[in-house]
Amino acid sequence: MKDPLLTNKIAGAAIAALLLIFGLPQLTAAIFGGGHGGGHGDELHLAYCCVDLDTKKPTHTDEPAPVDLGALLANASSAGGERRAALCKSCHTFGEGGANGAGPNLWNIVNREVATVPGFNYTGALQSFGGVWSYDRLDEYLKNSQSYVPGTAMAQRFARDGQRADILAYLGSLSSNPAAFPVPVVAEILDEAASQGSEHINDAADAIEGAVHEIVEAGSDVAEDAADIVEENTSEVEEALQPEEH
């Protein structure tokens, strides 16, 4: 018996085949990219926007450039530092012989031994920190005291380099014999270059002096040899010129 739906089945199969032939590339493009600028030749690309699949490590770093504290202090304002340090007066005194408060007296603080102000009860963190309060260490302490000396009772941050330099210039002035500022890095480089240049010049001068001495000695030897040769030849010439005796 003939299937009454045979014609419909054949038509459906034909339509399905056409869909596969013409629809499959479009489906592939939709999944793997392409179309409207998404395709590149015959390559297949994932059609996901804004996903970074690059596994390479970035070449840049977010680390800040090192601070030339010497250069900053050379242009710092002690008066400006005194104004900025006004908020520190709630804990510290600044005058010579001043009493301790919640923090120690800061007179003569630069190059002073850490945790050595008489009568002040320092935290164990500062007692074990040791060393002296150089400009560099004070700069780091003012920048972030809790990070630089974990466990210290002081909690203060001065993030701006110029502000810290002003405060350091003021702290440095709190002494009958203020400590000298660090030498700027550029000046150190120039001094080192000048020193090395001077050494090279001295070495060259020594080499030239030695060469001249050798030349003089060699010239003296040549002159003596030449004199001997001339003397010998002169004797032979004189003998040749004497008349023969008959």
C-alpha positions in Angstrom: 0.0 0.0 0.0 1.4 3.4 -1.0 2.3 5.7 1.8 0.0 8.8 1.5 2.6 11.0 3.3 5.5 9.9 1.1 5.5 13.1 -0.9 5.5 15.2 2.3 8.3 13.2 3.8 10.4 13.7 0.7 9.7 17.4 0.7 10.6 17.6 4.4 13.9 15.7 3.8 14.8 18.1 1.0 14.1 21.1 3.2 16.2 19.7 6.0 19.0 19.0 3.6 18.9 22.6 2.3 18.9 23.9 5.9 21.9 21.9 6.7 23.7 23.0 3.5 23.0 26.7 3.8 22.3 27.1 7.5 25.2 25.2 9.0 27.9 27.8 8.0 25.8 30.6 9.5 25.4 28.6 12.7 29.2 28.0 12.8 29.9 31.7 12.2 27.5 32.6 15.0 29.3 30.3 17.5 32.9 30.8 16.5 32.8 34.3 15.2 32.8 35.9 11.8 30.4 38.1 9.9 30.5 41.9 10.1 34.2 42.2 10.7 34.4 39.1 12.9 36.1 36.8 10.4 39.7 36.7 9.2 39.9 34.6 6.1 39.1 31.0 6.9 40.1 31.2 10.5 37.6 30.4 13.2 37.5 32.7 16.3 35.4 32.5 19.5 32.6 35.1 19.3 32.9 36.4 22.8 33.4 40.1 23.4 35.9 41.6 25.8 37.4 38.4 27.2 41.2 38.6 27.5 42.7 35.2 26.7 46.3 36.5 26.8 48.2 34.6 29.4 51.4 36.7 29.1 52.5 38.6 32.2 52.3 42.4 31.8 55.6 44.1 31.2 54.8 47.3 33.1 54.9 47.7 36.9 52.9 49.9 39.2 55.9 50.5 41.5 56.5 54.2 42.1 59.8 55.7 41.1 62.3 56.0 43.9 62.3 59.3 45.8 65.4 61.5 45.6 65.1 62.7 49.2 68.2 64.9 48.9 66.7 66.9 46.0 63.4 67.2 47.8 65.0 68.5 51.0 67.2 71.0 49.0 63.9 72.6 47.9 61.9 72.1 51.1 60.4 74.7 53.3 61.1 74.5 57.0 58.4 77.1 57.7 55.9 75.1 55.6 56.9 72.0 57.5 56.3 73.7 60.9 52.7 74.5 59.7 52.2 70.9 58.5 53.5 69.5 61.8 50.9 71.5 63.8 48.7 68.5 64.1 51.6 66.6 65.6 51.6 69.0 68.6 48.7 67.1 70.1 51.2 64.3 71.0 54.6 65.9 70.7 56.5 68.9 71.9 59.2 70.4 69.8 61.3 72.7 71.9 64.6 71.9 73.6 63.9 70.3 77.0 60.2 70.0 76.2 58.1 67.5 78.2 56.9 64.3 76.7 53.3 63.9 75.8 51.5 61.0 74.2 54.6 60.9 72.1 58.3 61.8 72.9 59.8 65.3 72.6 61.1 65.8 69.1 64.0 68.2 69.7 67.2 67.0 68.1 65.3 64.0 66.6 67.4 63.7 63.4 70.2 61.2 63.9 69.1 60.5 67.4 69.1 56.9 68.6 65.6 55.4 68.3 63.6 55.1 71.5 66.1 56.9 73.8 64.2 60.0 75.1 64.4 59.8 78.9 61.1 59.1 80.7 59.1 58.0 77.7 57.6 54.6 77.6 58.2 53.3 74.1 56.4 50.4 72.5 58.3 47.2 72.1 58.1 47.7 68.3 60.2 50.8 68.5 62.6 49.5 71.1 63.4 46.5 68.8 63.5 48.7 65.7 66.9 50.1 66.8 69.3 52.3 64.9 69.1 56.1 64.5 66.4 58.4 63.1 68.1 59.4 59.8 66.3 61.5 57.3 65.6 58.5 55.2 64.1 56.5 58.1 62.0 59.4 59.3 60.7 59.8 55.7 59.5 56.2 55.6 58.1 56.5 59.1 56.1 59.6 58.2 54.9 58.0 55.0 53.2 55.2 56.8 54.3 54.6 60.4 52.2 51.5 60.9 53.6 49.8 57.7 57.2 50.9 58.4 57.2 49.9 62.1 54.4 47.5 62.7 53.1 47.7 66.2 54.2 51.3 66.9 51.6 53.5 68.7 51.9 56.3 66.2 49.4 56.1 63.4 50.1 58.7 60.8 50.4 59.0 57.0 51.8 61.7 54.8 51.5 60.3 51.3 52.9 63.3 49.4 56.7 63.5 49.0 56.8 67.3 49.1 54.8 67.5 52.4 57.1 65.0 54.1 60.2 66.9 52.9 58.9 70.1 54.4 58.2 68.3 57.7 61.7 66.7 57.7 63.3 70.1 57.0 61.5 71.5 60.0 62.5 68.5 62.2 66.1 68.9 61.0 66.1 72.5 62.2 65.2 71.4 65.8 68.8 71.3 66.9 71.6 73.5 68.0 73.7 71.7 65.4 71.3 70.7 62.6 72.1 67.5 60.6 73.1 68.1 57.0 70.6 67.0 54.4 71.4 64.0 52.2 73.2 64.7 49.0 70.9 64.7 45.9 71.4 61.6 43.8 72.4 63.7 40.7 75.1 65.5 42.7 76.4 62.1 43.9 76.6 60.9 40.3 78.4 64.1 39.2 80.9 63.9 42.1 81.6 60.2 41.4 82.1 61.0 37.7 84.5 63.9 38.5 86.4 61.7 40.9 86.8 59.0 38.3 87.7 61.5 35.7 90.5 62.9 38.0 91.8 59.4 38.6 91.9 58.7 34.8 93.7 62.0 34.2 96.3 61.2 36.8 96.8 57.7 35.4 97.3 59.1 31.9 99.8 61.7 33.2 101.8 59.0 34.9 101.7 56.9 31.7 102.9 59.9 29.6 105.6 60.7 32.1 106.9 57.1 32.0 106.8 57.1 28.2 108.8 60.3 28.0 111.3 58.9 30.4 111.7 55.8 28.2 112.1 57.9 25.1 114.8 60.1 26.7 116.7 57.0 27.8 116.3 55.4 24.4 117.4 58.6 22.7 120.5 58.8 24.9 121.5 55.2 24.1 121.0 55.9 20.3 123.1 59.1 20.6 126.0 57.2 22.3 125.8 54.4 19.7 125.9 57.0 16.9 128.9 58.7 18.5 130.8 55.5 18.6 130.0 54.7 15.0 131.2 58.2 13.9 134.4 57.8 15.9 135.2 54.5 14.3 134.5 55.7 10.8 136.6 58.8 11.3 139.6 56.7 12.3 139.2 54.6 9.2 138.9 57.6 7.0 142.0 59.2 8.5 144.0 56.0 8.0 142.9 55.8 4.3 143.9 59.4 3.7 147.5 59.0 5.0 150.1 58.8 2.1 151.8 55.5 1.6 155.5 55.3 2.5 157.9 54.3 -0.3 
